[in-house]
Amino acid sequence: MSILWRLILFVMALCGFALPQIAFATNIGLSQTCEQVATEASRRTGVPVSVLKAISLTETGRKLEGRFVPWPWTVNMEGEGHWFDTLDEARAYVFKEFKRGARSFDVGCFQINYKWHNEAFSSIDEMFDPLSNALYAAKFLGELYQEMGNWNAAAGAYHSRTKENADKYSARFAELRQRYAGEDGNTPMLAQAQGGYGDIPEIPDIVAVANGAVEVAPPRVNTYPLLQRAEGAQAPPLGGASGASLFASALQKVEVN
């Protein structure tokens, strides 16, 4: 075999080895996104970083190359979890299901529920944005901590107001939080900002409500244009005007493509 062919085969073998390593490094880097925004949200709000990282891992954890890591492009659609490689794939899936009529779904590093929390975001892109997702979760957890008095109970309420479900979740949360116990440092237990965290709705136990296990609260007045249009079976309008649909930009991207 000529020296040239030996070199070609060597380069091909080297590339074949390097590509999986590059893919692995890329995936691991992406998995660190949720932890990075958890650190920033902790810095801004005072919620312990171990709390935020454990919540994100509990909500979005997936096995990746032998590790259990959080994932930013996670969607829980009506109780079924999906992990996407890219934001575009996650957003396209959510948009498809939204057009089908789905409203109860969770997105992002901290699995913010669209049905109950969409009014806090200007677009579905912002809802998926890791830092925006983390900051909203941190403020919500801070409010729950003020109510409950400890982070385990706050984590349970973040998931459900049904005691059995909350207790199971908080136990899992406490176990995962041990991974990050040494990262809190001198972070205060809760930043005492002026005033509260605003009118952040609690996350209800949707399944329990559907099954009649808990009393359904009286419906609040629907002031959100997107939901008003959905109830009237009309397509959401395009454009970036005030009150436009969270999916307006997604609709525009679909039309462009």
C-alpha positions as CSV (number, residue, x, y, z in Angstrom):
1,M,0.0,0.0,0.0
2,S,1.4,3.4,-1.0
3,I,2.3,6.0,1.6
4,L,-0.4,8.3,0.2
5,W,-3.2,5.7,0.8
6,R,-1.8,5.0,4.3
7,L,-2.1,8.7,5.1
8,I,-5.6,8.9,3.6
9,L,-6.8,6.0,5.7
10,F,-5.1,7.4,8.8
11,V,-6.9,10.8,8.3
12,M,-10.3,9.0,7.8
13,A,-9.8,7.0,10.9
14,L,-8.9,10.1,12.9
15,C,-12.0,12.0,11.6
16,G,-14.2,9.0,12.5
17,F,-12.9,9.2,16.0
18,A,-13.1,13.0,16.3
19,L,-16.7,13.5,15.1
20,P,-18.3,11.6,18.0
21,Q,-16.1,13.4,20.4
22,I,-17.1,16.7,19.0
23,A,-20.8,15.8,19.2
24,F,-20.3,14.6,22.8
25,A,-18.6,17.9,23.7
26,T,-21.4,19.9,22.0
27,N,-24.2,18.0,23.8
28,I,-22.4,18.3,27.2
29,G,-21.9,22.0,26.6
30,L,-25.6,22.5,25.8
31,S,-26.6,20.6,28.9
32,Q,-24.6,23.1,31.0
33,T,-26.8,25.9,29.7
34,C,-29.5,25.3,32.4
35,E,-26.9,25.2,35.2
36,Q,-25.3,28.5,33.9
37,V,-28.6,30.4,33.9
38,A,-29.4,28.9,37.3
39,T,-26.2,30.5,38.6
40,E,-27.1,33.8,37.1
41,A,-30.7,33.7,38.4
42,S,-29.4,32.8,41.9
43,R,-27.1,35.8,41.8
44,R,-30.0,38.1,40.8
45,T,-32.7,36.8,43.1
46,G,-30.9,35.2,46.1
47,V,-32.5,31.9,45.6
48,P,-29.8,29.3,46.4
49,V,-28.1,28.0,43.3
50,S,-28.4,24.4,44.6
51,V,-32.2,24.9,44.7
52,L,-32.4,26.1,41.1
53,K,-30.0,23.5,39.7
54,A,-31.9,20.7,41.5
55,I,-35.2,22.0,40.2
56,S,-33.9,22.1,36.6
57,L,-32.4,18.6,36.9
58,T,-35.6,17.2,38.4
59,E,-37.7,18.8,35.7
60,T,-35.6,18.2,32.6
61,G,-33.0,15.6,33.5
62,R,-32.0,13.2,30.7
63,K,-29.3,10.5,30.3
64,L,-26.5,11.7,28.1
65,E,-23.3,9.7,27.5
66,G,-23.7,8.0,30.9
67,R,-24.5,11.2,32.8
68,F,-27.8,12.6,34.1
69,V,-28.0,16.2,33.0
70,P,-30.6,19.0,32.6
71,W,-31.7,19.9,29.1
72,P,-32.9,23.4,27.8
73,W,-35.0,22.2,24.9
74,T,-37.3,20.0,27.0
75,V,-41.1,20.0,26.4
76,N,-43.6,18.2,28.6
77,M,-46.7,18.0,26.4
78,E,-49.8,17.1,28.4
79,G,-47.8,14.8,30.7
80,E,-45.4,13.3,28.1
81,G,-41.8,14.4,28.1
82,H,-39.8,15.2,24.9
83,W,-36.1,16.2,24.6
84,F,-35.1,18.0,21.4
85,D,-31.7,18.6,20.0
86,T,-32.4,22.2,19.0
87,L,-34.6,25.1,20.0
88,D,-36.0,25.1,16.5
89,E,-37.2,21.5,16.8
90,A,-38.7,22.2,20.2
91,R,-40.5,25.3,19.1
92,A,-41.8,23.6,15.9
93,Y,-43.2,20.8,18.0
94,V,-44.9,23.1,20.5
95,F,-46.4,25.2,17.6
96,K,-47.7,22.0,15.9
97,E,-49.3,20.9,19.1
98,F,-50.7,24.4,19.9
99,K,-52.4,24.4,16.5
100,R,-53.9,21.0,17.4
101,G,-55.4,22.6,20.5
102,A,-52.9,21.8,23.2
103,R,-52.5,24.5,25.9
104,S,-51.2,22.6,29.0
105,F,-47.5,22.1,28.2
106,D,-44.2,23.0,30.0
107,V,-41.1,24.4,28.3
108,G,-37.5,25.2,29.0
109,C,-34.9,24.6,31.7
110,F,-37.5,25.0,34.4
111,Q,-40.6,23.7,32.6
112,I,-42.7,26.8,32.9
113,N,-46.3,25.9,32.1
114,Y,-47.8,27.7,29.2
115,K,-51.4,27.5,30.3
116,W,-50.9,29.1,33.6
117,H,-47.9,31.4,33.1
118,N,-48.0,32.6,29.5
119,E,-49.0,36.1,30.5
120,A,-45.5,36.6,32.0
121,F,-43.8,36.3,28.6
122,S,-43.9,38.4,25.4
123,S,-43.3,35.4,23.1
124,I,-42.8,31.7,23.0
125,D,-39.1,32.4,22.2
126,E,-38.8,34.4,25.5
127,M,-40.6,31.5,27.3
128,F,-38.0,29.1,25.9
129,D,-35.1,31.5,26.6
130,P,-33.0,29.8,29.3
131,L,-32.3,32.9,31.3
132,S,-35.9,34.3,31.1
133,N,-37.1,30.8,32.1
134,A,-34.7,30.6,35.0
135,L,-35.5,34.1,36.3
136,Y,-39.2,33.5,36.3
137,A,-38.8,30.1,38.1
138,A,-36.5,31.7,40.7
139,K,-39.0,34.4,41.5
140,F,-41.8,31.9,41.7
141,L,-39.7,29.6,44.0
142,G,-38.9,32.6,46.1
143,E,-42.6,33.4,46.6
144,L,-43.2,29.7,47.5
145,Y,-40.4,29.8,50.0
146,Q,-41.9,32.8,51.7
147,E,-45.2,30.9,51.9
148,M,-43.8,27.4,52.9
149,G,-40.8,28.3,55.0
150,N,-38.4,25.8,53.5
151,W,-37.0,24.9,50.1
152,N,-38.1,21.3,50.1
153,A,-41.8,22.3,50.6
154,A,-41.4,25.1,48.1
155,A,-40.0,22.7,45.5
156,G,-43.0,20.3,46.1
157,A,-45.5,23.2,45.6
158,Y,-43.6,24.2,42.4
159,H,-44.7,20.8,41.1
160,S,-48.1,20.3,42.7
161,R,-50.4,21.5,45.4
162,T,-51.6,17.9,46.0
163,K,-49.6,16.7,49.0
164,E,-48.9,13.2,47.8
165,N,-47.5,14.4,44.5
166,A,-45.6,17.3,46.1
167,D,-44.0,15.0,48.7
168,K,-42.7,12.6,46.0
169,Y,-41.3,15.5,44.0
170,S,-39.7,17.2,47.0
171,A,-38.0,13.9,48.0
172,R,-36.5,13.6,44.5
173,F,-35.5,17.3,44.6
174,A,-33.8,16.9,48.0
175,E,-31.8,13.9,46.7
176,L,-30.6,15.8,43.6
177,R,-29.9,19.0,45.5
178,Q,-27.2,17.1,47.4
179,R,-25.1,17.2,44.1
180,Y,-24.9,21.0,44.4
181,A,-24.8,21.4,48.2
182,G,-21.3,22.9,48.1
183,E,-22.1,25.6,45.5
184,D,-24.3,27.8,47.7
185,G,-21.4,29.5,49.5
186,N,-22.5,32.7,51.0
187,T,-25.6,33.1,48.9
188,P,-28.4,34.3,51.2
189,M,-31.3,32.0,51.7
190,L,-33.5,34.5,49.9
191,A,-32.8,37.9,48.7
192,Q,-35.1,40.3,50.5
193,A,-36.0,42.5,47.6
194,Q,-38.3,45.5,48.0
195,G,-41.9,44.2,47.7
196,G,-42.9,40.8,46.6
197,Y,-42.5,38.9,43.4
198,G,-45.6,40.1,41.7
199,D,-48.7,38.2,40.9
200,I,-47.2,34.8,40.0
201,P,-49.9,32.1,39.8
202,E,-49.3,28.8,41.5
203,I,-48.8,25.7,39.4
204,P,-52.0,23.6,39.9
205,D,-52.1,19.9,39.8
206,I,-53.8,19.7,36.4
207,V,-54.2,15.9,36.6
208,A,-55.8,16.0,40.0
209,V,-58.2,18.8,38.9
210,A,-59.2,16.8,35.8
211,N,-59.9,13.8,37.9
212,G,-62.0,15.7,40.4
213,A,-59.5,15.1,43.2
214,V,-59.4,18.7,44.2
215,E,-61.9,21.5,43.9
216,V,-61.5,23.6,40.8
217,A,-61.0,27.3,41.5
218,P,-63.4,29.7,39.9
219,P,-62.1,30.7,36.5
220,R,-60.4,34.1,36.4
221,V,-61.4,36.6,33.8
222,N,-59.5,35.9,30.6
223,T,-57.8,39.0,29.6
224,Y,-55.1,37.4,27.4
225,P,-55.7,38.0,23.7
226,L,-54.3,34.7,22.6
227,L,-56.6,32.7,24.7
228,Q,-59.6,34.9,23.8
229,R,-58.9,34.2,20.2
230,A,-58.5,30.5,20.8
231,E,-61.8,30.3,22.6
232,G,-63.4,32.0,19.6
233,A,-61.8,29.5,17.3
234,Q,-60.1,32.2,15.4
235,A,-56.5,32.1,14.2
236,P,-54.1,34.3,16.1
237,P,-53.0,37.4,14.2
238,L,-49.5,38.0,13.1
239,G,-47.4,41.0,14.0
240,G,-45.6,42.4,17.0
241,A,-48.2,44.8,18.2
242,S,-49.1,44.9,21.9
243,G,-51.0,41.9,23.0
244,A,-50.0,39.8,20.0
245,S,-49.9,36.0,20.3
246,L,-46.9,34.4,21.9
247,F,-46.7,32.4,18.7
248,A,-46.7,35.4,16.3
249,S,-43.0,35.2,15.6
250,A,-43.2,31.5,15.1
251,L,-46.0,32.0,12.6
252,Q,-43.9,34.5,10.8
253,K,-41.0,32.1,10.6
254,V,-43.2,29.4,9.2
255,E,-44.5,31.7,6.5
256,V,-41.0,32.8,5.6
257,N,-39.8,29.2,5.4
